[in-house]
Amino acid sequence: KAFMRMLGSPKLGRERTNLIFALFDLDGTSSIDKEEFRGICRYYLGHHPTVPMLEAEWAKLDQDEKGYAALADYSRWLRMS
């Protein structure tokens, strides 16, 4: 519980962004793919995202259609969301 409270702290800012990104970068590539992003969405929503919602948010995140998103892309997505 303490870890989840810490992640929700507004004081963390950039550190929280980096930590959440790293937690969901399961393969350690310094990027996230759509499946890893599904986990991030589930974290923020508190439930599994619908397919249309996931597709819409992924399109915002992966604007270049590379099939993955770097930390800079994720940070931009967070600011837009």
Rosetta blueprint (number, residue, H / E / L):
1 K L
2 A H
3 F H
4 M H
5 R H
6 M H
7 L H
8 G L
9 S L
10 P L
11 K L
12 L L
13 G L
14 R H
15 E H
16 R H
17 T H
18 N H
19 L H
20 I H
21 F H
22 A H
23 L H
24 F H
25 D L
26 L L
27 D L
28 G L
29 T L
30 S L
31 S E
32 I E
33 D L
34 K H
35 E H
36 E H
37 F H
38 R H
39 G H
40 I H
41 C H
42 R H
43 Y H
44 Y H
45 L H
46 G L
47 H L
48 H L
49 P L
50 T L
51 V H
52 P H
53 M H
54 L H
55 E H
56 A H
57 E H
58 W H
59 A H
60 K H
61 L H
62 D L
63 Q L
64 D L
65 E L
66 K L
67 G L
68 Y L
69 A E
70 A E
71 L H
72 A H
73 D H
74 Y H
75 S H
76 R H
77 W H
78 L H
79 R H
80 M H
81 S L
